[in-house]
Amino acid sequence: MRRFGGSNVSGLMETLKIDEALPIEHNLVNRTIEQSQQRVEGFNFDSRKHLLEYDDVLNQQRTKIYEQRQRIFIKDDLTEDIDDMLVAEVTRRVNLNAEQNEGWWKFLAWLDEVQPTQQRADGSLFFPFSIARILDRFDSTTDAAGAKAKMLDVARSAADSARDQLLEMVDGQLEGVPLRTKERVDAKREAAANAFESAEVVARGLGQPLELRNTAKAMLDAAEVAGALRKDFFADQTARTLRKAIGDEIEAAVTSQMVTRFIQWLGARTALELKVPVAGWTGFDWDAFGDDVRRAVSEAYDARTERHLAEIARLLDERLLAADDLSHDALGRLLLDMAYGQTVAFNKKTHRKEARLNQRFPYVYYAAELVADDKRDDLLEAVLAHLREAQHVQHDFWGESELARLGTVRAADLDAETQAGLGRALGHEGFAEIASRPLNSLDPAGRETVRAELGRQLAHGLHRQLMLSVSTQLWVDYLTTIEGLRTSISLEAYAQRDPLTAYKSRAFDLFQQLLVDMRAGVVARLFTYRPRKLTDVRAEVDKQTGGDAPRRAIGRNDPCWCGSGKKYKNCHMARDR
């Protein structure tokens, strides 16, 4: 009644001066109570409806995520889904790199990280896209001397491309140093000026002249600048010139500090011994300093490159000229070995010498120059073809590994799912012929078919695990993010915006980004994902000799599969399962 309509009755009783102890029976009071009850019920209904509108947003997203997870569980083959994700993610990366207009090196660096060097079933290597593009230059090589000359040319070109990229990075860093130095100098000058004015006020109040040495010390302390002034600093100083002179000293000290730190940082960043001459700190010439830094970086890098080329020449003499092996695999291995060198360094903690593997130069910048003239669609098609071939290599390797593990097992002893897959691959008659024979006794054609099928089943199981792992992790993180958004979205009302509308818009954007992140996470681990157990394919003989125990049903008090640590019955991730 106090919140929804009691004021009318209270005012009426005060106006008529009715005794509070007197029972009141009047239609006005009854109607007021009824109206108040209707208002409070309507208010509570609106509150519940408002909360449900917030919940509906997340429920729709949860439904979509669970539908995707259910498809992952029940779909027989995820090959098309993986290929769609691969095409979408590579296309997104190509478009993003094309918009930046900085060449293709960032895209190639991502590509080489996603698909590193892989081993084929026969023991040879399948190289990343950048290495494969460089190896195309050796297709017409017929002698070891010519291959050595091309290898050295590739090494020098790759080092030069990396140096040019390094100089671009140095230019970008140099642009910000003068501005940051000026901001720091201005702040310290202002602090010193305040200290000077305070000293003037004190001296004027005491009717004494300004004490220069104490004032100068106070100004330097206020600016937090350490160091002693030169002996003849106060020889010609007056109260009028002290302020500017101390400001110049502060500027010189700050400039010296900023330049020294930048040179030290750049030396650590580039692993180069930089020798940058500095004329003086008063009236510092930033343009001349930038030219000196670029020259020092270029000279130090070129000197290091010459040492690396000498090491590479010795490596080529040992590996290429001695073996005279010009196969695609041998040349690719040489390219990988050329990019890394071994150095011996002293470890101060263990007091021992340690061999360290250091990268001489990356290939992505040089490979980016090789594909610079390729059209976007042609490059996209070439990359997708390369990654699809990498998947086939991966599947063949898995199939060969599983075939070697199950070599002494008969086809009839395999689990029902594996037998069904082999039946589809070989045909019912073909499977009946090999059912009683060990897998390692098959003829080459049958062995190839069995290997392909085992690789396909392994790939399907690993793809399922990968997609579930990535989606679970990101979904749990997303629920935390969306809960924080729901808590803070009420602040939109201060900007005269409807919080619910803003919540729906932000939640939609976050959900779209979640789907992109899930796809990117799957593709990023597609060629490097290694679970604890490579396969779910098991032979019946393993079960008879104490192999994997059958899974029991999940209990309500067991930990949930989402990894949150909650019990299955209490976790929102298990609500619809």
C-alpha positions, -999 to +999 in steps of 0.1 A: +000+000+000+029+024+007+044+018-027+012+014-048-016+037-039-016+040-001-010+078-003-047+084-014-061+067+017-036+083+040-045+118+026-082+111+030-078+101+066-058+132+074-083+154+057-114+139+075-094+136+107-105+100+113-093+083+144-067+056+136-084+031+161-117+033+142-124+004+118-129+017+082-154+000+059-157+019+026-157+010-010-129+035-017-105+016+006-114-017-009-109-004-044-076+011-034-064-022-019-075-041-050-058-016-074-026-018-053-026-055-055-030-054-093-002-029-096+023-050-076+014-081-095+019-063-128+052-049-116+064-084-106+052-098-139+071-072-158+102-079-138+100-117-145+092-110-182+123-087-184+145-114-169+131-140-193+139-117-223+175-116-211+175-154-207+160-160-241+190-145-258+214-169-241+190-198-245+188-193-283+226-193-284+228-223-261+204-242-284+225-235-314+257-246-297+241-278-285+227-286-319+262-283-334+276-305-306+249-331-312+258-332-349+294-338-340+283-367-318+261-384-343+275-376-377+293-405-393+319-385-412+331-350-403+354-346-434+331-321-451+326-301-420+364-299-415+369-289-451+343-262-449+359-248-417+393-249-434+381-230-465+363-204-444+392-197-421+418-196-449+396-173-469+391-150-439+429-149-433+435-141-470+410-113-470+423-099-438+459-099-450+449-083-484+432-054-466+464-046-446+483-042-479+517-052-463+524-083-484+516-119-477+543-125-450+518-125-421+495-149-438+524-172-447+537-170-411+503-181-398+501-208-425+535-223-416+526-223-379+493-241-386+508-267-409+544-274-399+566-301-415+549-335-415+562-370-420+547-392-447+539-428-443+571-438-462+593-417-440+597-387-463+587-351-454+558-329-465+569-293-461+550-261-452+537-239-480+566-214-478+592-241-481+573-258-509+572-226-529+609-221-525+616-257-535+598-250-568+629-231-578+649-264-577+628-284-601+653-279-630+684-285-609+705-314-622+739-311-605+751-306-569+772-275-578+742-258-593+720-268-563+746-253-539+747-220-558+708-218-557+708-227-520+732-199-512+712-175-533+680-185-514+698-181-481+711-146-490+677-135-505+659-148-474+684-129-451+680-097-471+642-099-470+644-104-432+667-075-429+644-052-449+615-063-427+636-056-396+644-021-408+607-014-413+601-025-377+630-002-366+614+027-385+581+021-368+597+021-334+618+052-341+587+072-349+574+070-314+606+077-295+608+115-300+571+119-291+575+099-259+607+117-250+590+151-255+560+141-233+583+130-205+605+161-208+574+184-207+561+167-176+594+170-158+599+206-169+565+214-154+574+198-121+607+216-120+590+249-129+565+244-100+594+238-076+611+270-089+580+291-083+576+277-048+612+287-040+605+322-054+575+326-032+594+315-001+623+338-009+600+367-015+582+361+017+615+361+037+627+392+018+658+373+007+674+367-027+668+333-044+694+307-033+704+292-067+720+259-055+692+249-032+666+259-058+684+239-086+685+209-063+648+212-055+640+215-092+660+184-101+644+165-072+609+175-083+617+163-118+632+131-104+664+136-124+695+121-108+730+133-114+753+162-104+756+195-122+789+204-137+812+225-115+810+257-136+772+255-139+764+283-115+792+306-127+770+328-149+736+318-136+710+343-122+675+339-109+662+347-144+683+322-163+682+293-137+648+281-147+657+276-184+691+262-177+677+235-153+650+228-179+678+222-205+696+199-181+665+180-176+659+176-213+694+164-219+692+139-191+658+125-202+669+123-238+701+105-228+680+080-208+654+074-235+680+070-263+702+046-242+672+025-233+660+024-269+694+012-281+696-015-254+660-026-262+668-028-299+700-047-294+681-073-272+652-074-297+675-080-328+703-099-310+727-076-327+757-057-312+748-021-322+773+007-323+754+039-326+774+071-323+758+099-303+772+134-306+756+151-276+723+154-257+718+192-260+697+201-291+695+164-300+691+157-337+665+129-340+667+126-378+705+120-376+700+095-348+675+076-368+699+074-398+727+062-375+704+035-360+693+022-394+729+022-405+741+003-374+713-023-377+720-028-414+758-032-409+755-055-379+729-076-397+749-079-429+780-089-409+760-116-391+746-127-425+781-132-439+790-154-410+758-174-415+765-178-452+799-192-445+784-217-421+758-226-447+784-231-474+803-256-451+769-274-444+762-277-481+796-291-488+791-317-462+756-327-470+749-318-506+782-323-525+792-354-505+759-372-508+750-358-542+713-362-533+691-338-552+657-353-543+629-331-532+630-344-497+668-339-493+667-303-506+638-296-483+657-309-453+686-288-463+665-257-464+652-264-429+687-270-416+700-238-433+675-216-414+689-227-380+724-227-365+738-242-333+758-220-309+775-228-277+768-204-247+777-204-211+748-208-187+754-186-156+730-206-135+744-241-141+779-229-149+781-251-179+783-247-216+751-253-235+743-258-271+715-236-283+696-237-316+691-202-330+673-192-361+695-176-387+667-162-408+630-169-415+617-179-450+583-162-448+595-128-460+613-143-490+584-166-498+561-136-496+582-119-524+578-151-545+540-150-543+537-112-544+526-112-580+500-140-576+464-130-578+444-134-546+422-162-559+451-181-574+470-179-541+439-190-522+434-220-545+470-230-542+470-228-504+438-249-501+452-275-524+484-277-503+464-280-470+442-307-484+472-326-495+486-322-460+454-338-447+459-368-470+495-371-458+483-370-422+456-396-427+480-419-445+505-416-417+479-424-391+466-453-411+501-468-415+507-464-377+475-481-369+481-508-395+515-515-379+499-517-344+472-541-356+494-561-380+490-594-363+453-590-357+427-607-380+401-584-396+374-605-380+387-596-345+384-559-350+355-540-334+322-538-352+326-502-364+360-509-379+347-540-396+318-521-411+342-495-425+364-521-440+334-538-455+323-506-472+359-500-485+366-536-497+331-547-504+314-576-486+332-603-507+365-586-503+362-583-466+351-620-464+383-630-481+406-612-456+384-617-425+404-647-412+439-633-422+462-611-402+464-576-416+501-577-422+496-606-446+475-587-471+486-580-507+497-545-515+463-534-530+444-547-500+469-532-476+465-498-492+428-500-489+429-511-453+454-483-445+432-457-461+402-468-442+420-470-408+434-435-415+399-422-423+385-437-391+413-422-371+409-388-387+372-389-380+377-398-343+404-371-339+383-345-356+355-353-333+377-349-302+392-317-315+360-300-323+344-310-290+375-299-271+377-265-288+340-258-286+338-268-249+366-246-238+355-215-257+318-220-247+327-221-210+347-189-214+319-173-234+294-180-206+316-161-182+319-132-207+282-130-213+274-131-176+297-101-171+280-083-200+246-089-184+258-075-151+273-043-167+248-036-194+225-017-171+249+012-174+235+018-209+205+034-193+227+064-183+232+071-220+194+070-227+197+036-244+176+006-237+198-019-219+179-049-233+184-037-269+221-031-262+224-065-246+209-083-276+232-064-300+264-070-280+255-106-273+249-112-311+284-097-319+300-118-292+283-150-304+294-144-340+330-139-327+326-171-307+318-190-338+348-175-356+371-183-327+358-219-326+365-223-363+399-207-360+408-229-330+400-261-349+420-251-379+449-239-358+452-274-342+441-295-371+476-305-382+492-306-348+465-321-325+478-351-306+456-366-279+469-390-253+456-420-273+460-417-310+429-438-319+396-452-307+400-482-330+405-512-307+409-549-315+388-575-296+420-592-286+430-561-266+398-563-246+405-600-238+440-592-226+430-563-203+427-535-228+404-505-224+376-510-199+341-503-212+327-469-202+301-467-175+272-444-175+278-409-162+263-404-127+246-372-115+274-366-089+303-372-113+323-342-126+308-327-157+325-332-191+329-294-196+359-292-172+343-266-149+347-289-118+310-288-111+289-319-106+270-332-137+236-325-121+245-289-112+264-277-144+245-257-170+265-273-198+249-306-190+214-292-186+202-303-221+221-336-220 
